[in-house]
């Protein structure tokens, strides 16, 4: 019986350690997801900053060649 109790206690300790690791990994995952979303938003803004001047340039060039 004593061996079983010791084994059970060891399993409980291991379970508690795994729960802590899981919480840490979930926190890290949440942080990385937010970081990724922020980067995607920045890339989207940069794309808009590139596309708008390019579009204006194309319209300008087309207008010049029509004249």
Secondary structure as UniProt FT lines:
FT   HELIX           2..66
//
